[in-house]
């Protein structure tokens, strides 16, 4: 079964850190882009960061540049999102997704991140 499973969310104070994990299974992801998205209450889902599974090229949304780092561990088939200097506006459900070439068509179930002020 092809799936993405996120973990690592939780409650943290502003200025704190969290590291999200996304375990991928069921297919070979070597040609994929892997991304993190988030959706805050009452808002649309937005792009956070992405990484090329093969080459490791990374891309970030402006609000998280310099604070978040996306990485992947090929041996563990896992993608990570290290989040530092968290702000209350980072509060959202964070989703991992896989892009096989044209669009993100495989999504995880999401993990809640809550940043208190």
C-alpha positions as CSV (number, residue, x, y, z in Angstrom):
1,X,0.0,0.0,0.0
2,X,1.4,3.4,-1.1
3,X,1.3,5.9,1.8
4,X,2.8,8.8,3.5
5,X,2.7,9.0,7.3
6,X,3.5,12.2,9.1
7,X,4.6,12.5,12.7
8,X,6.2,14.9,15.1
9,X,3.6,17.6,15.5
10,X,2.6,19.0,18.8
11,X,2.3,22.1,21.0
12,X,5.2,24.4,21.4
13,X,5.8,27.9,22.7
14,X,6.7,30.7,20.3
15,X,10.4,30.6,19.6
16,X,10.6,26.9,20.0
17,X,11.4,24.1,17.6
18,X,9.7,21.0,16.2
19,X,10.8,18.4,13.7
20,X,8.3,16.7,11.5
21,X,8.8,13.4,9.8
22,X,7.2,11.8,6.8
23,X,7.7,8.1,6.3
24,X,7.1,7.0,2.7
25,X,6.3,3.5,1.7
26,X,4.8,1.3,-1.1
27,X,6.7,2.7,-4.1
28,X,10.0,4.0,-5.3
29,X,10.2,7.8,-4.7
30,X,13.6,8.3,-6.4
31,X,12.2,10.5,-9.2
32,X,9.8,12.5,-7.0
33,X,9.6,15.8,-5.4
34,X,8.5,15.7,-1.8
35,X,6.7,18.6,-0.3
36,X,5.4,20.0,3.0
37,X,2.2,22.0,3.0
38,X,0.1,23.5,5.8
39,X,-3.5,24.5,6.3
40,X,-4.5,26.9,9.1
41,X,-8.1,27.2,10.3
42,X,-10.2,29.1,7.8
43,X,-7.4,29.3,5.3
44,X,-6.4,27.5,2.1
45,X,-3.7,24.9,2.1
46,X,-0.3,26.5,1.3
47,X,3.1,25.4,0.1
48,X,5.8,25.3,2.8
49,X,8.9,23.6,1.3
50,X,9.9,20.9,-1.1
51,X,12.9,18.7,-1.9
52,X,14.0,16.7,-4.9
53,X,14.3,13.1,-3.7
54,X,17.2,12.4,-6.0
55,X,19.3,15.5,-6.0
56,X,18.3,17.2,-2.8
57,X,17.4,20.6,-4.3
58,X,15.2,22.5,-1.9
59,X,12.6,25.3,-2.2
60,X,10.9,27.3,0.5
61,X,8.0,29.6,0.9
62,X,9.0,33.1,1.9
63,X,7.4,33.0,5.3
64,X,9.6,30.1,6.4
65,X,12.9,30.9,4.7
66,X,15.7,30.9,7.2
67,X,13.6,29.2,9.9
68,X,12.6,25.8,8.3
69,X,14.8,23.2,6.8
70,X,13.6,20.3,4.6
71,X,15.7,17.2,4.3
72,X,15.5,13.5,3.3
73,X,17.0,10.3,4.4
74,X,17.1,7.9,1.4
75,X,17.9,4.9,3.5
76,X,14.9,5.5,5.8
77,X,12.6,6.6,3.0
78,X,11.8,9.6,5.2
79,X,11.5,13.3,4.6
80,X,11.9,15.8,7.5
81,X,10.9,19.3,8.2
82,X,12.9,21.0,10.9
83,X,11.1,24.0,12.2
84,X,12.9,26.6,14.3
85,X,11.9,30.0,15.7
86,X,8.3,29.0,15.5
87,X,5.6,31.7,15.5
88,X,1.9,31.6,16.4
89,X,1.2,32.1,12.7
90,X,2.9,28.8,11.9
91,X,0.0,27.0,13.7
92,X,-1.6,24.7,11.2
93,X,-2.1,21.1,10.1
94,X,1.1,20.1,8.2
95,X,0.8,17.7,5.3
96,X,3.5,15.7,3.5
97,X,2.9,15.2,-0.2
98,X,4.6,13.5,-3.2
99,X,4.9,14.8,-6.7
100,X,5.6,12.3,-9.4
101,X,6.2,14.9,-12.1
102,X,3.1,17.0,-12.7
103,X,1.3,17.5,-9.5
104,X,1.2,16.5,-5.8
105,X,-1.0,13.4,-6.0
106,X,-0.2,11.5,-2.9
107,X,-0.9,13.0,0.5
108,X,-0.4,12.1,4.1
109,X,-3.1,12.4,6.8
110,X,-1.5,15.5,8.4
111,X,-0.1,16.4,11.8
112,X,-1.2,19.3,14.0
113,X,1.4,22.0,14.9
114,X,0.2,24.5,17.5
115,X,2.5,27.4,18.5
116,X,1.4,29.3,21.6
117,X,2.3,33.0,22.2
